[in-house]
């Protein structure tokens, strides 16, 4: 590809920082290595290496919109600062062609003691515009920023939203060849964001090259043609934005699953440690609250019984944490009693990642149907449980859930009546287990939180 067709080329880019444990080590690094070099000797460094970016390579064609996605700390902002020249690379090369306008940090280049008007001229000149050019475009800048009389007030009195309005208005009036935007639009109100995106689309139509960083996945998908996914400073994927977003979502799912599995593992370990303290001396339902207290911040209850583990399994009984619509989900709640009692309800609650309760149900719900004559089966509410007894309850359902990460909360309660009107919570556990629901998009697909299993018919059929 001809170099005239390239707006940005990055080859083997890397940025390393030196991290010091103390100011003393920083001083040692400043003094001792130069002395060693003079003497021709060798020795250790007094810092630790931290690579914010490593082995990054890509090209952006003129007029192309290019996204950068990744979690916080993945190196996105560092990459943009390297491309704009505000940081120098440790390794690799960067080639850019044309005037660059960058919106990296709110009010970068603004003097807080100057008025908005004065900062427009100051910022415009820093971007390479002459005073005559700024005067010619000032009315357009003021109209786009739309901050009214605040234009004549010191910038230090501005809100973050007003600051980004003015900064963006100046940047887009530069008529850049390359526009770089790093999450700056997130602080604006909905109407201003709409105007900004319309302006960006107009610039793209005029042939401006765009580098765009945002956690708003739909904005990246709609505004950019290609994207690079960064993870811990290294490239994971570079290609069509829709595929980059899919890879990003998979990465988030994997990391969240690993994180929540670790939490669940810690909780289970604490439960095992706490189970050893169960005392089986009390033998009456009236004394059900006198055995176990709170075990940790994830649980509470009057005590007497303890949930020792909660797991998710597939239809064959194999441990499983990933399901698809239509799969059978099995949840096993294992418990240990420290008392003799009956009238126990074992229940679960399922919540989405956003904290929305999706469903709650327990053995008492099934007992109520049995007592009402609507269903036949054993009455769990009447089952006698002895001190020291371990018991398990299996819950099973067909997944009609949408794509998400789900938390399982589990509980043991004493129910004086089989209708939830006389309840005493013995043990409640948050984040007892987690599972994911994914989608086989080419086989069976729906949008939303629940599969309503809709059907469609042409009129007249």
WOWO-V841868 format. One record per helix or strand. SS is the DSSP state (helix for helix, strand for strand). FROM is the first residue (numbers start at 1). TO is the last residue. If there is no record, write none. Layout:
{{SS	FROM	TO} {SS	FROM	TO}}
This chain:
{{helix	3	5} {strand	6	19} {helix	23	39} {strand	48	61} {strand	65	69} {helix	76	84} {strand	91	96} {strand	100	103} {strand	115	115} {helix	116	126} {helix	131	145} {helix	148	152} {strand	154	154} {helix	155	157} {helix	160	173} {strand	178	182} {helix	184	187} {helix	190	205} {strand	209	213} {helix	217	223} {strand	226	231} {strand	234	240} {helix	241	275} {helix	285	287} {strand	299	300} {strand	305	313} {strand	319	319} {strand	322	324} {strand	328	337} {strand	341	341} {strand	344	352} {strand	357	362} {helix	363	371} {helix	380	382} {strand	385	385} {strand	390	398} {strand	401	401} {strand	404	415} {strand	423	438} {strand	450	450}}
